[in-house]
Amino acid sequence: MGNVWSQSEDFFGPQPHVGPLNLLHTVGLGIRWFSPIGPLRFEWGFPLTRLSGDAPFLLDLAIGACF
């Protein structure tokens, strides 16, 4: 859960279709593989609280060192 506000926005102000405290909800899963070319990461995210313009899912691919 989370959200981002600008300084001009009211943290507790009403926003349509957003959960308690104006937090957005998502779920996701990921796969990490230490391949011969280096660490690979595949992450999928699915918004449970979708706003207008939100994609039905987000895919993130990364190659490189793990922190």
All heavy atoms as TSV, in Angstrom:
chain	resi	resn	atom	element	x	y	z
A	1	MET	N	N	0.850	-1.171	0.000
A	1	MET	CA	C	0.000	0.000	0.000
A	1	MET	C	C	0.887	1.222	0.000
A	1	MET	O	O	1.959	1.214	0.583
A	1	MET	CB	C	-0.892	0.018	1.229
A	1	MET	CG	C	-1.879	-1.108	1.286
A	1	MET	SD	S	-3.091	-0.993	2.618
A	1	MET	CE	C	-2.148	-0.532	4.018
A	2	GLY	N	N	0.431	2.268	-0.638
A	2	GLY	CA	C	1.172	3.505	-0.642
A	2	GLY	C	C	0.551	4.527	-1.570
A	2	GLY	O	O	-0.408	4.242	-2.277
A	3	ASN	N	N	1.099	5.714	-1.537
A	3	ASN	CA	C	0.653	6.793	-2.397
A	3	ASN	C	C	1.684	7.900	-2.319
A	3	ASN	O	O	2.577	7.857	-1.478
A	3	ASN	CB	C	-0.726	7.302	-1.979
A	3	ASN	CG	C	-1.480	7.924	-3.143
A	3	ASN	OD1	O	-0.904	8.305	-4.143
A	3	ASN	ND2	N	-2.787	8.011	-3.015
A	4	VAL	N	N	1.558	8.893	-3.175
A	4	VAL	CA	C	2.454	10.041	-3.196
A	4	VAL	C	C	1.591	11.290	-3.283
A	4	VAL	O	O	0.629	11.332	-4.043
A	4	VAL	CB	C	3.406	9.970	-4.418
A	4	VAL	CG1	C	4.295	11.181	-4.477
A	4	VAL	CG2	C	4.234	8.700	-4.374
A	5	TRP	N	N	1.931	12.297	-2.494
A	5	TRP	CA	C	1.194	13.549	-2.490
A	5	TRP	C	C	2.149	14.707	-2.737
A	5	TRP	O	O	3.297	14.679	-2.299
A	5	TRP	CB	C	0.510	13.776	-1.135
A	5	TRP	CG	C	-0.572	12.818	-0.839
A	5	TRP	CD1	C	-1.904	12.961	-1.109
A	5	TRP	CD2	C	-0.448	11.545	-0.202
A	5	TRP	NE1	N	-2.603	11.868	-0.695
A	5	TRP	CE2	C	-1.728	10.970	-0.115
A	5	TRP	CE3	C	0.619	10.819	0.318
A	5	TRP	CZ2	C	-1.963	9.739	0.444
A	5	TRP	CZ3	C	0.379	9.581	0.873
A	5	TRP	CH2	C	-0.899	9.060	0.935
A	6	SER	N	N	1.653	15.749	-3.401
A	6	SER	CA	C	2.424	16.982	-3.520
A	6	SER	C	C	2.134	17.837	-2.296
A	6	SER	O	O	1.214	17.555	-1.519
A	6	SER	CB	C	2.062	17.728	-4.805
A	6	SER	OG	O	0.748	18.244	-4.716
A	7	GLN	N	N	2.887	18.884	-2.114
A	7	GLN	CA	C	2.695	19.742	-0.941
A	7	GLN	C	C	1.356	20.456	-0.966
A	7	GLN	O	O	0.824	20.816	0.078
A	7	GLN	CB	C	3.826	20.753	-0.836
A	7	GLN	CG	C	5.144	20.114	-0.476
A	7	GLN	CD	C	6.254	21.150	-0.326
A	7	GLN	OE1	O	6.074	22.327	-0.600
A	7	GLN	NE2	N	7.413	20.674	0.108
A	8	SER	N	N	0.775	20.632	-2.158
A	8	SER	CA	C	-0.512	21.327	-2.258
A	8	SER	C	C	-1.711	20.406	-2.033
A	8	SER	O	O	-2.831	20.885	-1.896
A	8	SER	CB	C	-0.634	22.008	-3.621
A	8	SER	OG	O	-0.642	21.031	-4.645
A	9	GLU	N	N	-1.495	19.099	-1.980
A	9	GLU	CA	C	-2.600	18.158	-1.795
A	9	GLU	C	C	-2.850	17.893	-0.314
A	9	GLU	O	O	-1.931	17.898	0.490
A	9	GLU	CB	C	-2.297	16.836	-2.491
A	9	GLU	CG	C	-2.324	16.917	-3.992
A	9	GLU	CD	C	-2.041	15.577	-4.621
A	9	GLU	OE1	O	-0.963	15.024	-4.374
A	9	GLU	OE2	O	-2.917	15.089	-5.351
A	10	ASP	N	N	-4.119	17.654	0.007
A	10	ASP	CA	C	-4.512	17.345	1.380
A	10	ASP	C	C	-4.376	15.845	1.615
A	10	ASP	O	O	-5.032	15.044	0.948
A	10	ASP	CB	C	-5.954	17.791	1.621
A	10	ASP	CG	C	-6.416	17.572	3.046
A	10	ASP	OD1	O	-5.566	17.299	3.918
A	10	ASP	OD2	O	-7.632	17.683	3.281
A	11	PHE	N	N	-3.535	15.458	2.569
A	11	PHE	CA	C	-3.288	14.053	2.868
A	11	PHE	C	C	-4.579	13.320	3.216
A	11	PHE	O	O	-4.802	12.201	2.800
A	11	PHE	CB	C	-2.285	13.943	4.021
A	11	PHE	CG	C	-1.979	12.538	4.450
A	11	PHE	CD1	C	-1.108	11.761	3.715
A	11	PHE	CD2	C	-2.572	11.995	5.569
A	11	PHE	CE1	C	-0.817	10.464	4.092
A	11	PHE	CE2	C	-2.278	10.694	5.960
A	11	PHE	CZ	C	-1.405	9.937	5.221
A	12	PHE	N	N	-5.460	13.956	4.004
A	12	PHE	CA	C	-6.696	13.313	4.438
A	12	PHE	C	C	-7.904	13.727	3.596
A	12	PHE	O	O	-9.025	13.399	3.930
A	12	PHE	CB	C	-6.967	13.630	5.912
A	12	PHE	CG	C	-5.966	13.000	6.843
A	12	PHE	CD1	C	-4.992	13.765	7.437
A	12	PHE	CD2	C	-5.983	11.645	7.079
A	12	PHE	CE1	C	-4.061	13.195	8.285
A	12	PHE	CE2	C	-5.052	11.053	7.917
A	12	PHE	CZ	C	-4.091	11.838	8.521
A	13	GLY	N	N	-7.669	14.453	2.499
A	13	GLY	CA	C	-8.773	14.903	1.654
A	13	GLY	C	C	-9.409	13.754	0.904
A	13	GLY	O	O	-8.792	12.725	0.648
A	14	PRO	N	N	-10.671	13.899	0.530
A	14	PRO	CA	C	-11.356	12.807	-0.189
A	14	PRO	C	C	-10.817	12.642	-1.607
A	14	PRO	O	O	-10.527	13.611	-2.286
A	14	PRO	CB	C	-12.807	13.266	-0.203
A	14	PRO	CG	C	-12.734	14.754	-0.113
A	14	PRO	CD	C	-11.511	15.065	0.716
A	15	GLN	N	N	-10.657	11.406	-2.004
A	15	GLN	CA	C	-10.291	11.057	-3.370
A	15	GLN	C	C	-11.179	9.888	-3.781
A	15	GLN	O	O	-11.295	8.914	-3.045
A	15	GLN	CB	C	-8.831	10.647	-3.476
A	15	GLN	CG	C	-7.860	11.774	-3.259
A	15	GLN	CD	C	-6.430	11.313	-3.468
A	15	GLN	OE1	O	-6.174	10.171	-3.811
A	15	GLN	NE2	N	-5.500	12.204	-3.264
A	16	PRO	N	N	-11.800	9.972	-4.945
A	16	PRO	CA	C	-12.712	8.893	-5.357
A	16	PRO	C	C	-11.971	7.602	-5.672
A	16	PRO	O	O	-10.876	7.625	-6.227
A	16	PRO	CB	C	-13.384	9.455	-6.610
A	16	PRO	CG	C	-12.420	10.474	-7.130
A	16	PRO	CD	C	-11.717	11.039	-5.921
A	17	HIS	N	N	-12.551	6.508	-5.274
A	17	HIS	CA	C	-12.070	5.159	-5.605
A	17	HIS	C	C	-10.699	4.844	-5.002
A	17	HIS	O	O	-9.927	4.097	-5.589
A	17	HIS	CB	C	-12.028	4.939	-7.117
A	17	HIS	CG	C	-13.300	5.318	-7.797
A	17	HIS	ND1	N	-14.481	4.651	-7.567
A	17	HIS	CD2	C	-13.589	6.297	-8.670
A	17	HIS	CE1	C	-15.437	5.189	-8.287
A	17	HIS	NE2	N	-14.921	6.196	-8.957
A	18	VAL	N	N	-10.364	5.424	-3.889
A	18	VAL	CA	C	-9.107	5.140	-3.208
A	18	VAL	C	C	-9.450	4.660	-1.811
A	18	VAL	O	O	-10.387	5.127	-1.192
A	18	VAL	CB	C	-8.198	6.395	-3.158
A	18	VAL	CG1	C	-6.913	6.105	-2.428
A	18	VAL	CG2	C	-7.902	6.872	-4.567
A	19	GLY	N	N	-8.678	3.709	-1.289
A	19	GLY	CA	C	-8.962	3.083	-0.006
A	19	GLY	C	C	-8.749	3.999	1.183
A	19	GLY	O	O	-8.564	5.208	1.046
A	20	PRO	N	N	-8.752	3.426	2.392
A	20	PRO	CA	C	-8.566	4.205	3.619
A	20	PRO	C	C	-7.263	4.995	3.581
A	20	PRO	O	O	-6.243	4.525	3.093
A	20	PRO	CB	C	-8.529	3.142	4.715
A	20	PRO	CG	C	-9.148	1.930	4.117
A	20	PRO	CD	C	-8.909	2.009	2.641
A	21	LEU	N	N	-7.295	6.214	4.097
A	21	LEU	CA	C	-6.149	7.131	4.122
A	21	LEU	C	C	-5.605	7.415	2.721
A	21	LEU	O	O	-4.452	7.770	2.562
A	21	LEU	CB	C	-5.030	6.593	5.019
A	21	LEU	CG	C	-5.349	6.513	6.509
A	21	LEU	CD1	C	-4.179	5.912	7.252
A	21	LEU	CD2	C	-5.693	7.879	7.053
A	22	ASN	N	N	-6.432	7.255	1.699
A	22	ASN	CA	C	-6.039	7.519	0.310
A	22	ASN	C	C	-4.859	6.659	-0.139
A	22	ASN	O	O	-4.013	7.101	-0.905
A	22	ASN	CB	C	-5.722	8.994	0.105
A	22	ASN	CG	C	-6.937	9.859	0.300
A	22	ASN	OD1	O	-8.054	9.441	0.023
A	22	ASN	ND2	N	-6.740	11.062	0.799
A	23	LEU	N	N	-4.761	5.437	0.350
A	23	LEU	CA	C	-3.686	4.532	-0.051
A	23	LEU	C	C	-4.133	3.663	-1.215
A	23	LEU	O	O	-5.259	3.175	-1.253
A	23	LEU	CB	C	-3.258	3.644	1.127
A	23	LEU	CG	C	-2.672	4.376	2.320
A	23	LEU	CD1	C	-2.366	3.378	3.437
A	23	LEU	CD2	C	-1.435	5.149	1.940
A	24	LEU	N	N	-3.243	3.463	-2.167
A	24	LEU	CA	C	-3.508	2.592	-3.308
A	24	LEU	C	C	-2.957	1.205	-2.995
A	24	LEU	O	O	-1.919	1.070	-2.353
A	24	LEU	CB	C	-2.842	3.164	-4.558
A	24	LEU	CG	C	-3.293	4.572	-4.939
A	24	LEU	CD1	C	-2.420	5.121	-6.044
A	24	LEU	CD2	C	-4.742	4.581	-5.337
A	25	HIS	N	N	-3.635	0.167	-3.443
A	25	HIS	CA	C	-3.252	-1.212	-3.129
A	25	HIS	C	C	-2.809	-1.946	-4.390
A	25	HIS	O	O	-3.462	-1.844	-5.422
A	25	HIS	CB	C	-4.443	-1.961	-2.515
A	25	HIS	CG	C	-4.966	-1.322	-1.282
A	25	HIS	ND1	N	-5.863	-0.286	-1.317
A	25	HIS	CD2	C	-4.714	-1.561	0.018
A	25	HIS	CE1	C	-6.146	0.081	-0.089
A	25	HIS	NE2	N	-5.457	-0.679	0.743
A	26	THR	N	N	-1.720	-2.693	-4.281
A	26	THR	CA	C	-1.231	-3.515	-5.380
A	26	THR	C	C	-0.727	-4.846	-4.839
A	26	THR	O	O	-0.437	-4.977	-3.649
A	26	THR	CB	C	-0.076	-2.846	-6.144
A	26	THR	OG1	O	1.011	-2.663	-5.241
A	26	THR	CG2	C	-0.488	-1.528	-6.733
A	27	VAL	N	N	-0.642	-5.824	-5.714
A	27	VAL	CA	C	-0.006	-7.110	-5.403
A	27	VAL	C	C	0.945	-7.424	-6.548
A	27	VAL	O	O	0.829	-6.860	-7.639
A	27	VAL	CB	C	-1.021	-8.265	-5.222
A	27	VAL	CG1	C	-1.911	-8.037	-4.031
A	27	VAL	CG2	C	-1.833	-8.472	-6.466
A	28	GLY	N	N	1.880	-8.304	-6.299
A	28	GLY	CA	C	2.812	-8.643	-7.354
A	28	GLY	C	C	3.614	-9.882	-7.023
A	28	GLY	O	O	3.495	-10.451	-5.936
A	29	LEU	N	N	4.400	-10.283	-7.988
A	29	LEU	CA	C	5.282	-11.427	-7.798
A	29	LEU	C	C	6.524	-11.202	-8.632
A	29	LEU	O	O	6.541	-10.401	-9.558
A	29	LEU	CB	C	4.585	-12.737	-8.177
A	29	LEU	CG	C	4.139	-12.868	-9.626
A	29	LEU	CD1	C	5.113	-13.757	-10.367
A	29	LEU	CD2	C	2.745	-13.457	-9.673
A	30	GLY	N	N	7.576	-11.901	-8.268
A	30	GLY	CA	C	8.823	-11.732	-8.986
A	30	GLY	C	C	9.634	-13.008	-9.019
A	30	GLY	O	O	9.453	-13.900	-8.183
A	31	ILE	N	N	10.496	-13.083	-10.000
A	31	ILE	CA	C	11.418	-14.209	-10.150
A	31	ILE	C	C	12.815	-13.628	-10.293
A	31	ILE	O	O	13.023	-12.685	-11.064
A	31	ILE	CB	C	11.074	-15.048	-11.399
A	31	ILE	CG1	C	9.680	-15.641	-11.271
A	31	ILE	CG2	C	12.124	-16.134	-11.618
A	31	ILE	CD1	C	9.186	-16.313	-12.537
A	32	ARG	N	N	13.750	-14.172	-9.540
A	32	ARG	CA	C	15.152	-13.761	-9.660
A	32	ARG	C	C	15.983	-14.982	-10.022
A	32	ARG	O	O	15.829	-16.046	-9.429
A	32	ARG	CB	C	15.630	-13.142	-8.358
A	32	ARG	CG	C	14.878	-11.868	-8.102
A	32	ARG	CD	C	15.287	-11.186	-6.868
A	32	ARG	NE	N	14.438	-10.009	-6.703
A	32	ARG	CZ	C	14.748	-8.987	-5.975
A	32	ARG	NH1	N	15.885	-8.973	-5.311
A	32	ARG	NH2	N	13.938	-7.969	-5.885
A	33	TRP	N	N	16.839	-14.799	-11.016
A	33	TRP	CA	C	17.641	-15.918	-11.516
A	33	TRP	C	C	19.076	-15.446	-11.686
A	33	TRP	O	O	19.340	-14.445	-12.345
A	33	TRP	CB	C	17.064	-16.392	-12.842
A	33	TRP	CG	C	17.843	-17.464	-13.529
A	33	TRP	CD1	C	18.476	-18.531	-12.951
A	33	TRP	CD2	C	18.077	-17.583	-14.930
A	33	TRP	NE1	N	19.068	-19.299	-13.902
A	33	TRP	CE2	C	18.850	-18.738	-15.137
A	33	TRP	CE3	C	17.711	-16.829	-16.027
A	33	TRP	CZ2	C	19.253	-19.157	-16.385
A	33	TRP	CZ3	C	18.107	-17.244	-17.270
A	33	TRP	CH2	C	18.867	-18.401	-17.447
A	34	PHE	N	N	19.993	-16.149	-11.078
A	34	PHE	CA	C	21.413	-15.860	-11.223
A	34	PHE	C	C	21.918	-16.621	-12.448
A	34	PHE	O	O	22.433	-17.723	-12.346
A	34	PHE	CB	C	22.171	-16.236	-9.945
A	34	PHE	CG	C	21.769	-15.387	-8.783
A	34	PHE	CD1	C	20.872	-15.844	-7.840
A	34	PHE	CD2	C	22.279	-14.106	-8.657
A	34	PHE	CE1	C	20.490	-15.043	-6.778
A	34	PHE	CE2	C	21.896	-13.297	-7.593
A	34	PHE	CZ	C	21.004	-13.772	-6.652
A	35	SER	N	N	21.757	-16.021	-13.614
A	35	SER	CA	C	22.089	-16.658	-14.885
A	35	SER	C	C	23.585	-16.505	-15.191
A	35	SER	O	O	24.272	-15.717	-14.538
A	35	SER	CB	C	21.268	-16.022	-16.008
A	35	SER	OG	O	21.761	-14.729	-16.291
A	36	PRO	N	N	24.081	-17.215	-16.197
A	36	PRO	CA	C	25.488	-17.082	-16.580
A	36	PRO	C	C	25.863	-15.670	-17.051
A	36	PRO	O	O	27.023	-15.281	-16.952
A	36	PRO	CB	C	25.647	-18.084	-17.722
A	36	PRO	CG	C	24.569	-19.084	-17.511
A	36	PRO	CD	C	23.433	-18.327	-16.892
A	37	ILE	N	N	24.906	-14.881	-17.554
A	37	ILE	CA	C	25.231	-13.515	-17.993
A	37	ILE	C	C	25.082	-12.499	-16.865
A	37	ILE	O	O	25.356	-11.327	-17.049
A	37	ILE	CB	C	24.369	-13.095	-19.197
A	37	ILE	CG1	C	22.892	-13.046	-18.825
A	37	ILE	CG2	C	24.605	-13.988	-20.373
A	37	ILE	CD1	C	22.020	-12.379	-19.871
A	38	GLY	N	N	24.622	-12.920	-15.720
A	38	GLY	CA	C	24.427	-12.041	-14.576
A	38	GLY	C	C	23.041	-12.216	-13.990
A	38	GLY	O	O	22.197	-12.920	-14.549
A	39	PRO	N	N	22.774	-11.573	-12.854
A	39	PRO	CA	C	21.456	-11.698	-12.214
A	39	PRO	C	C	20.344	-11.099	-13.089
A	39	PRO	O	O	20.486	-9.998	-13.614
A	39	PRO	CB	C	21.604	-10.899	-10.929
A	39	PRO	CG	C	23.052	-10.672	-10.743
A	39	PRO	CD	C	23.694	-10.768	-12.071
A	40	LEU	N	N	19.273	-11.840	-13.246
A	40	LEU	CA	C	18.085	-11.383	-13.970
A	40	LEU	C	C	16.930	-11.277	-12.987
A	40	LEU	O	O	16.774	-12.124	-12.108
A	40	LEU	CB	C	17.696	-12.352	-15.086
A	40	LEU	CG	C	18.720	-12.601	-16.182
A	40	LEU	CD1	C	18.211	-13.682	-17.130
A	40	LEU	CD2	C	19.003	-11.326	-16.944
A	41	ARG	N	N	16.097	-10.242	-13.160
A	41	ARG	CA	C	14.943	-10.068	-12.281
A	41	ARG	C	C	13.719	-9.776	-13.132
A	41	ARG	O	O	13.743	-8.913	-14.008
A	41	ARG	CB	C	15.207	-8.902	-11.330
A	41	ARG	CG	C	14.179	-8.816	-10.230
A	41	ARG	CD	C	14.430	-7.604	-9.372
A	41	ARG	NE	N	13.818	-6.478	-10.081
A	41	ARG	CZ	C	14.164	-5.223	-9.925
A	41	ARG	NH1	N	15.143	-4.892	-9.130
A	41	ARG	NH2	N	13.544	-4.272	-10.596
A	42	PHE	N	N	12.666	-10.514	-12.907
A	42	PHE	CA	C	11.375	-10.319	-13.575
A	42	PHE	C	C	10.348	-10.046	-12.481
A	42	PHE	O	O	10.164	-10.875	-11.585
A	42	PHE	CB	C	10.951	-11.569	-14.351
A	42	PHE	CG	C	11.970	-12.018	-15.362
A	42	PHE	CD1	C	12.918	-12.963	-15.032
A	42	PHE	CD2	C	11.962	-11.497	-16.645
A	42	PHE	CE1	C	13.863	-13.389	-15.953
A	42	PHE	CE2	C	12.898	-11.912	-17.580
A	42	PHE	CZ	C	13.846	-12.856	-17.233
A	43	GLU	N	N	9.677	-8.897	-12.540
A	43	GLU	CA	C	8.688	-8.516	-11.523
A	43	GLU	C	C	7.385	-8.134	-12.220
A	43	GLU	O	O	7.393	-7.402	-13.206
A	43	GLU	CB	C	9.173	-7.319	-10.706
A	43	GLU	CG	C	10.539	-7.463	-10.098
A	43	GLU	CD	C	10.571	-8.256	-8.819
A	43	GLU	OE1	O	9.488	-8.549	-8.275
A	43	GLU	OE2	O	11.675	-8.587	-8.371
A	44	TRP	N	N	6.267	-8.635	-11.706
A	44	TRP	CA	C	4.938	-8.281	-12.193
A	44	TRP	C	C	4.167	-7.621	-11.066
A	44	TRP	O	O	4.153	-8.123	-9.942
A	44	TRP	CB	C	4.157	-9.516	-12.639
A	44	TRP	CG	C	4.679	-10.164	-13.867
A	44	TRP	CD1	C	4.307	-9.885	-15.153
A	44	TRP	CD2	C	5.667	-11.183	-13.952
A	44	TRP	NE1	N	5.005	-10.681	-16.023
A	44	TRP	CE2	C	5.863	-11.499	-15.297
A	44	TRP	CE3	C	6.427	-11.877	-13.012
A	44	TRP	CZ2	C	6.755	-12.443	-15.735
A	44	TRP	CZ3	C	7.329	-12.814	-13.439
A	44	TRP	CH2	C	7.478	-13.100	-14.780
A	45	GLY	N	N	3.493	-6.519	-11.360
A	45	GLY	CA	C	2.654	-5.832	-10.390
A	45	GLY	C	C	1.249	-5.660	-10.935
A	45	GLY	O	O	1.059	-5.372	-12.120
A	46	PHE	N	N	0.265	-5.857	-10.058
A	46	PHE	CA	C	-1.144	-5.765	-10.439
A	46	PHE	C	C	-1.857	-4.811	-9.487
A	46	PHE	O	O	-1.955	-5.102	-8.293
A	46	PHE	CB	C	-1.812	-7.152	-10.376
A	46	PHE	CG	C	-1.128	-8.170	-11.223
A	46	PHE	CD1	C	-0.148	-8.990	-10.693
A	46	PHE	CD2	C	-1.456	-8.307	-12.562
A	46	PHE	CE1	C	0.493	-9.933	-11.461
A	46	PHE	CE2	C	-0.820	-9.249	-13.352
A	46	PHE	CZ	C	0.159	-10.056	-12.800
A	47	PRO	N	N	-2.354	-3.672	-9.981
A	47	PRO	CA	C	-3.057	-2.736	-9.093
A	47	PRO	C	C	-4.428	-3.276	-8.690
A	47	PRO	O	O	-5.215	-3.694	-9.537
A	47	PRO	CB	C	-3.189	-1.464	-9.932
A	47	PRO	CG	C	-3.128	-1.928	-11.344
A	47	PRO	CD	C	-2.266	-3.161	-11.347
A	48	LEU	N	N	-4.692	-3.304	-7.404
A	48	LEU	CA	C	-6.021	-3.673	-6.911
A	48	LEU	C	C	-6.926	-2.450	-6.886
A	48	LEU	O	O	-8.136	-2.567	-7.044
A	48	LEU	CB	C	-5.911	-4.283	-5.512
A	48	LEU	CG	C	-5.086	-5.567	-5.411
A	48	LEU	CD1	C	-4.985	-6.023	-3.967
A	48	LEU	CD2	C	-5.662	-6.657	-6.282
A	49	THR	N	N	-6.347	-1.280	-6.634
A	49	THR	CA	C	-7.060	-0.017	-6.671
A	49	THR	C	C	-6.623	0.697	-7.945
A	49	THR	O	O	-5.600	1.350	-7.971
A	49	THR	CB	C	-6.701	0.850	-5.441
A	49	THR	OG1	O	-6.816	0.086	-4.268
A	49	THR	CG2	C	-7.605	2.065	-5.360
A	50	ARG	N	N	-7.385	0.527	-9.017
A	50	ARG	CA	C	-7.006	1.119	-10.307
A	50	ARG	C	C	-7.653	2.484	-10.473
A	50	ARG	O	O	-8.836	2.659	-10.212
A	50	ARG	CB	C	-7.418	0.213	-11.448
A	50	ARG	CG	C	-6.534	-1.006	-11.551
A	50	ARG	CD	C	-6.888	-1.888	-12.700
A	50	ARG	NE	N	-6.774	-1.183	-13.973
A	50	ARG	CZ	C	-7.202	-1.684	-15.113
A	50	ARG	NH1	N	-7.775	-2.864	-15.143
A	50	ARG	NH2	N	-7.059	-1.009	-16.224
A	51	LEU	N	N	-6.841	3.430	-10.909
A	51	LEU	CA	C	-7.334	4.761	-11.245
A	51	LEU	C	C	-7.405	4.868	-12.759
A	51	LEU	O	O	-6.850	4.047	-13.481
A	51	LEU	CB	C	-6.388	5.821	-10.677
A	51	LEU	CG	C	-6.203	5.800	-9.157
A	51	LEU	CD1	C	-5.194	6.846	-8.741
A	51	LEU	CD2	C	-7.531	6.016	-8.457
A	52	SER	N	N	-8.077	5.904	-13.253
A	52	SER	CA	C	-8.177	6.067	-14.704
A	52	SER	C	C	-6.781	6.254	-15.280
A	52	SER	O	O	-5.950	6.960	-14.731
A	52	SER	CB	C	-9.055	7.260	-15.052
A	52	SER	OG	O	-8.469	8.447	-14.563
A	53	GLY	N	N	-6.501	5.556	-16.358
A	53	GLY	CA	C	-5.187	5.624	-16.981
A	53	GLY	C	C	-4.198	4.594	-16.492
A	53	GLY	O	O	-3.110	4.472	-17.041
A	54	ASP	N	N	-4.539	3.839	-15.447
A	54	ASP	CA	C	-3.645	2.791	-14.947
A	54	ASP	C	C	-3.688	1.568	-15.859
A	54	ASP	O	O	-4.750	1.179	-16.335
A	54	ASP	CB	C	-4.043	2.345	-13.540
A	54	ASP	CG	C	-3.615	3.319	-12.472
A	54	ASP	OD1	O	-2.838	4.244	-12.788
A	54	ASP	OD2	O	-4.058	3.155	-11.322
A	55	ALA	N	N	-2.538	0.976	-16.078
A	55	ALA	CA	C	-2.467	-0.270	-16.848
A	55	ALA	C	C	-2.961	-1.426	-15.977
A	55	ALA	O	O	-2.896	-1.360	-14.754
A	55	ALA	CB	C	-1.028	-0.521	-17.278
A	56	PRO	N	N	-3.455	-2.509	-16.581
A	56	PRO	CA	C	-3.931	-3.649	-15.785
A	56	PRO	C	C	-2.801	-4.374	-15.064
A	56	PRO	O	O	-3.045	-5.050	-14.066
A	56	PRO	CB	C	-4.615	-4.558	-16.798
A	56	PRO	CG	C	-4.140	-4.111	-18.133
A	56	PRO	CD	C	-3.704	-2.689	-18.013
A	57	PHE	N	N	-1.556	-4.245	-15.561
A	57	PHE	CA	C	-0.404	-4.823	-14.868
A	57	PHE	C	C	0.851	-4.098	-15.331
A	57	PHE	O	O	0.847	-3.380	-16.322
A	57	PHE	CB	C	-0.284	-6.334	-15.111
A	57	PHE	CG	C	0.114	-6.693	-16.511
A	57	PHE	CD1	C	1.433	-6.883	-16.848
A	57	PHE	CD2	C	-0.845	-6.856	-17.498
A	57	PHE	CE1	C	1.814	-7.210	-18.137
A	57	PHE	CE2	C	-0.495	-7.183	-18.786
A	57	PHE	CZ	C	0.834	-7.366	-19.108
A	58	LEU	N	N	1.930	-4.285	-14.587
A	58	LEU	CA	C	3.206	-3.677	-14.917
A	58	LEU	C	C	4.272	-4.763	-14.857
A	58	LEU	O	O	4.312	-5.556	-13.907
A	58	LEU	CB	C	3.556	-2.566	-13.922
A	58	LEU	CG	C	4.884	-1.868	-14.123
A	58	LEU	CD1	C	4.854	-1.037	-15.405
A	58	LEU	CD2	C	5.208	-0.986	-12.948
A	59	LEU	N	N	5.113	-4.821	-15.871
A	59	LEU	CA	C	6.192	-5.792	-15.932
A	59	LEU	C	C	7.513	-5.037	-15.858
A	59	LEU	O	O	7.717	-4.064	-16.585
A	59	LEU	CB	C	6.122	-6.605	-17.232
A	59	LEU	CG	C	7.267	-7.564	-17.510
A	59	LEU	CD1	C	7.359	-8.635	-16.448
A	59	LEU	CD2	C	7.109	-8.170	-18.880
A	60	ASP	N	N	8.412	-5.475	-14.995
A	60	ASP	CA	C	9.725	-4.859	-14.840
A	60	ASP	C	C	10.769	-5.921	-15.037
A	60	ASP	O	O	10.726	-6.995	-14.411
A	60	ASP	CB	C	9.844	-4.233	-13.455
A	60	ASP	CG	C	11.173	-3.537	-13.257
A	60	ASP	OD1	O	11.613	-2.821	-14.185
A	60	ASP	OD2	O	11.780	-3.724	-12.189
A	61	LEU	N	N	11.717	-5.672	-15.939
A	61	LEU	CA	C	12.824	-6.583	-16.211
A	61	LEU	C	C	14.113	-5.860	-15.868
A	61	LEU	O	O	14.289	-4.703	-16.232
A	61	LEU	CB	C	12.842	-6.993	-17.676
A	61	LEU	CG	C	11.559	-7.567	-18.261
A	61	LEU	CD1	C	11.691	-7.734	-19.754
A	61	LEU	CD2	C	11.250	-8.894	-17.607
A	62	ALA	N	N	15.036	-6.549	-15.193
A	62	ALA	CA	C	16.310	-5.932	-14.840
A	62	ALA	C	C	17.434	-6.955	-14.961
A	62	ALA	O	O	17.248	-8.139	-14.668
A	62	ALA	CB	C	16.257	-5.381	-13.428
A	63	ILE	N	N	18.581	-6.468	-15.411
A	63	ILE	CA	C	19.789	-7.287	-15.484
A	63	ILE	C	C	20.877	-6.517	-14.749
A	63	ILE	O	O	21.071	-5.325	-15.007
A	63	ILE	CB	C	20.241	-7.515	-16.938
A	63	ILE	CG1	C	19.162	-8.221	-17.726
A	63	ILE	CG2	C	21.545	-8.314	-16.973
A	63	ILE	CD1	C	19.471	-8.343	-19.210
A	64	GLY	N	N	21.532	-7.172	-13.821
A	64	GLY	CA	C	22.609	-6.476	-13.121
A	64	GLY	C	C	22.789	-6.968	-11.700
A	64	GLY	O	O	22.170	-7.944	-11.288
A	65	ALA	N	N	23.627	-6.270	-10.989
A	65	ALA	CA	C	23.981	-6.659	-9.622
A	65	ALA	C	C	22.809	-6.486	-8.665
A	65	ALA	O	O	22.002	-5.588	-8.818
A	65	ALA	CB	C	25.167	-5.829	-9.143
A	66	CYS	N	N	22.749	-7.363	-7.676
A	66	CYS	CA	C	21.746	-7.266	-6.609
A	66	CYS	C	C	22.316	-6.431	-5.480
A	66	CYS	O	O	23.513	-6.467	-5.206
A	66	CYS	CB	C	21.377	-8.658	-6.093
A	66	CYS	SG	S	20.599	-9.695	-7.321
A	67	PHE	N	N	21.450	-5.694	-4.820
A	67	PHE	CA	C	21.884	-4.877	-3.682
A	67	PHE	C	C	21.504	-5.537	-2.388
A	67	PHE	O	O	20.500	-6.109	-2.233
A	67	PHE	CB	C	21.256	-3.484	-3.752
A	67	PHE	CG	C	21.754	-2.710	-4.911
A	67	PHE	CD1	C	21.042	-2.619	-6.069
A	67	PHE	CD2	C	22.979	-2.047	-4.832
A	67	PHE	CE1	C	21.487	-1.880	-7.150
A	67	PHE	CE2	C	23.446	-1.306	-5.899
A	67	PHE	CZ	C	22.695	-1.219	-7.056
